[in-house]
Amino acid sequence: MRQVVLYIKDNSGNYQLTEMFKDETITITSKIQDVKDISKVFTDFTQPFTIPASKENNKILQHWYNFNIDVTYDTDGVITTGFDNRIKRDALLELDYAPFKSGKIDLESVNMRNGKPFSYTLIFYGNTVSLKTLMGDDKLNTLNYLDDNYNHDYNATDIRAAVRNGKFSKSIIYPLISHTKRFYYDSENSLPQYSGNLYHNSSNSSDNQGLAWTDVKPAVKCLNVIEAIESKYNITFTRDFFSNTAFDNLYLWLSRNRGPIGGDEEDGVLKTRILGDWSRTSGYTGFTVSGTVWSFSTVRFTNTFTGQLDVTVDSGDASKVYTLKALDLENGSVVAEATGLSGDETLSVEFIFTGTHQIRFVMESTESISFSSTLEIEEYIYDTDTTNTAVYSTGSISSTEQIIISENVPDMKNIDFLTGLFKMFNLTAYFIDDISDVNYGKIYVDTLDNYYLSGTYYDVSKDIDVTTSEINAPTNYSGIDFKYEEPSTLLSINHKDQFNDIFGDASVRRTNIDKTEIYKVEAPFEHMKYERIFDNNKTSTSPYTLVTSPAAYITDIQWGYSADGEFDGKFNPKVQGSATNTLSDKLKDTNREFDNKVEVGDVVRNLTDNTSAKVLAIDSTDTLSLSSNIMASGESYMILGEYTELGNYEPVLTKPLVFYGIRETLGTNKKINWISGGSAGLSQYYRPSNTNVEGSTTVPPAYTINFDNEVCEWNLTDYSNQNPPKSTNSLFKNFYEDYVEDLFDVKKRIFKVKAHLSMEVIINLKLNDTLVINNQAFKINSITTNLQTEMSELELLNGVDNYLPISLPLDLIYQTFGVYSTYYYSNSIGIASNLSVGDTIYTNANQFTTLSAGTYYQGGGTESTRICEFGGEFTVSSSGVITSISCYQP
């Protein structure tokens, strides 16, 4: 009978040894990814068990049965007295005082007898399951790390640089995903002309058509979101998967609202500025105000905090309207807000209930405002009836144009972001509680396939109880649907209408299976179909006239469109006619009257040579001053209002969107027309992609985030239809296929058996290990162990062809003379003298582990077990492969 030892962390942070019932049965169940629920990651947990309500245990659990005992907290929100059963406590399990599991204890109930506590009912959970508890309902906007590292100025100059090169070592990019404007490419400038034409004519460029800095929104690298989660919750994920090339350039689009940043198109661009850096100018020195954040904790009836923000607006901006907000970064909430303000204003906050807070103040406006601000903080302390006060100042702030990451992240829970990645890439996770592991204390994350590859083998043939067992079908499903959120954008909806299929989703079906239920793996992200643009100009004047692959006249520009609805294609010229005179930088038409119809800023379009210019001034009824010299006598023209409202669809708010960001470099005459601050050619940009690299028409990209085979938007290629067919490297193909194909195999079974496992196996067994029973290999689906009796109930999955290879022995092998070992090789080789360079030597008959690198000697053996008749030596590589053999002569 094994002794189970339980330690629970107390309010002082120390692990305390609990007293246990001698006859209490504790069973612990372990599973990592159940074949019956493949989209979820599990962890260790026990059935409810009891410990006595002894004097020592009552002290550890703080007499929880007595509801009159108050629970108190320090200023950091940490419990100092009492026991809050709403929060799981750190705990350790040992077997005979040997380390076994670390995790959390959940206090379920107290069992009373004759009005006195008799026992406590507890459940032990492994650390991985606590992720959901740890994160709760916290959303992405609570990840302060993103603000601290990636907030940046928002203006035409900075955003142009970010569109070309990204920011913060590519942690932030501005991908070519339009929130409103419809992009296209027409090097001929044929009619009708709209504002989204990306063609750049270096000799006659237009600042009316092309890419403006307000047309795009930023994106943050998903790895940096992972780092932000680690920072917030003080956890560390291993980089087994998160350093994988499948994840390296995956980004999350920062779009929290439809249309431009901060609001709908008609509302204008909302400019935001964080108030800070705060500098103390007078008063109490003990407050924690660092950079832009005021941090503190309150305990009800112990202390309260108030803060008063005073904003002084420069006189020239006194009429401009703005909003003030106080944000609590601890939970992402807005604790105070004042709208419709102008001139000098005040915003106040008060905190009286128990809690931990990180307060940041921001100003929002559709206009640039210069201002200064002060913050007065006051803490009232009940016990001493005293008040601490301090005043902080920001000094002058010259602009309200700034990107605050937390205000632009999608409305999504942190745990849902993680879960979405796990479902996309079939990831699994567990807490590393082996103190000898170099990653001790971290959370292991990798693909399920890689997880199983790293396991070891245990031969438990002699431990199996053969008296009873049960064999079940592994699944009752006839197929699996892999799905993203319902599409809301134009191209994805058109794809669904045209092909009766949702782009990027996959439906895996198995024929000849008489089951009706379909399992669903649903990622909480939207999936966008992208477009690689063609030049509308199909003549020799096109910059892409020599391009033939993957199609003629295709550009190097790919974009995404976060819009749908009705096409707004108004094209109503204000004036049409022909120039009657040739004047430098002028349009003169004596047959027309311009003064009542034309405005400064309108566009004059030369219909004879397809050039354009802006109206700079209305000189007279029949004469206009233009931004460039485009008109000559007799040439036809039309005058249009600005293109901004033309040629677009309605913006939509997508669900959270992830994509690969790929930087493209454009040729000299193939640049994108940049129209903020005058026209200029843009030679680099980040294109959104569903594949991680470019690939080619013959070589598919290594990874795609389509669940299914889809035509590659960049290469316009369906690799599965090539001869011979090639894999599109979809999510299903790369991360699910082996597991699912094996699961649906006709030979697949779940075996339920009992085993009396040794103490060594119980302590060291991991769920990616393989159990060998009578020379057959089985993976572990779940294991439930009675810790006292060491009797385990196992759910095992057989391999489809799971008989292990047969081995032959090599006797009397040594490195140190007199210390002999037996090693093994495949029986397909025959007698030992047939061994040659390139064959593999193993340390066990099941061929689980290869022999370590080195030189080995053989001093004898039988005819069938010796390599050389008179003895000899051989060397092997680190993978156990023979690299040389030398036989001795008599």
Helices and strands as residue ranges (DSSP letters): E 4-9, E 15-17, E 27-30, E 45-46, E 49-52, H 55-60, E 72-73, E 79-81, E 89-95, E 98-113, E 116-126, H 130-135, G 140-142, H 144-150, E 152-153, H 156-165, E 172-173, E 177-178, G 213-215, E 219-221, H 222-233, H 245-248, E 250-253, G 265-267, E 271-274, E 279-283, E 288-290, E 293-298, E 303-313, G 315-317, E 322-328, E 333-341, E 345-351, E 355-365, E 371-381, E 386-397, E 402-403, G 405-407, H 414-425, E 427-431, E 443-447, H 448-453, E 457-459, G 461-463, E 464-472, E 477-483, H 490-499, E 506-509, E 517-522, E 531-534, E 554-561, E 563-568, E 575-578, E 586-588, E 603-606, E 611-620, E 623-626, E 636-640, G 643-645, E 648-651, E 658-665, E 672-674, E 680-682, E 684-689, G 719-721, H 731-731, I 732-736, H 737-743, E 750-756, H 759-764, E 770-773, E 776-786, E 791-803, E 807-814, E 821-826, G 827-829, G 832-834, E 854-858, E 872-876, E 882-887
